[in-house]
Amino acid sequence: MTDRATRKPDGHMPGEEGIWLFIAGDLLMFSLLFVIFLVYRAGDLALFQAGHAQLNQTWGLVNTMLMLSSSWLVATAIQAARRQMTQVVVACFGLALLCGAGFIVVKVFEYSEKIAADLTLTTNDFFMLYFSYTGIHLIHVLIGMGVLTTLMLYSRSGAFTAAKMQHLESGASFWHLVDLLWIVLFALLYLVGGR
C-alpha cells in the first residue's frame, strides 16, 4: 500500500512553484537564443552549412545519449523514492551524475578537436554561436551536477516524505530542463543545416 505522504496525487505539479518560474525564465532565454541562431543562419546559409559540416555528429550523438540516459535515471530515482527504495534512489542519482561527467568529458574532447582545427569563437558567426550556446549549456550541466550531487546525498537517509519528495522533484525538473535544452541544441547545431 502506498503511503499518502509520497503518493503522487492526480494533477500533481512536481517540485516547488519557484523551480517552474526559474525553468520558464530559462526556457524564454534559450528560445530567444534559438531565434537569434535561426536569424543568423537565414542571413548566411552557406556559412552555417559549412560550419555544421565541421561538427562531429558522433560526439553530439554520444552526448545526446548521455543526457537522455541521465534523465531516465533521474526519473527512475523519483519513482523509486515514491516507493521508499533508498538504495535505488541513491544509485540512480549517482549514475545520472556519472552521465553528466561523461557529457563534460565528451565536450572537452569536442572543444579540443575544434580548437586544434583553429575553430574558435572568433572564426565566424556559426562558431561564435556554437561555442556560446554550448558553453552556456555546459554551465547548466555543471550546476545540474551540483544539484544531482545534493539530491544523491540528501536521499541517503531515506524517509521520503511529501516535503522531501518536493525537493527531489524540483532538482529532477531542473535536470530534465538541462536535457531538453541539449536536445534542441543538438538538433539546431548538429542536424539542421545538412545538405
Stockholm file with secondary structure:
# STOCKHOLM 1.0

chainA/1-195         MTDRATRKPDGHMPGEEGIWLFIAGDLLMFSLLFVIFLVYRAGDLALFQAGHAQLNQTWGLVNTMLMLSSSWLVATAIQAARRQMTQVVVACFGLALLCGAGFIVVKVFEYSEKIAADLTLTTNDFFMLYFSYTGIHLIHVLIGMGVLTTLMLYSRSGAFTAAKMQHLESGASFWHLVDLLWIVLFALLYLVGGR
#=GR chainA/1-195 SS CCCTTTSCCTTCCCSCHHHHHHHHHHHHHHHHHHHHHHHHHHHCHHHHHHHHHTSCHHHHHHHHHHHHHHHHHHHHHHHHHHTTCHHHHHHHHHHHHHHHHHHHHHHHHHHHHHHHTTCCTTTCHHHHHHHHHHHHHHHHHHHHHHHHHHHHHHHTTCCCCHHHHHHHHHHHHHHHHHHHHHHHHIIIIIITTCC
#=GC SS_cons         CCCTTTSCCTTCCCSCHHHHHHHHHHHHHHHHHHHHHHHHHHHCHHHHHHHHHTSCHHHHHHHHHHHHHHHHHHHHHHHHHHTTCHHHHHHHHHHHHHHHHHHHHHHHHHHHHHHHTTCCTTTCHHHHHHHHHHHHHHHHHHHHHHHHHHHHHHHTTCCCCHHHHHHHHHHHHHHHHHHHHHHHHIIIIIITTCC
//
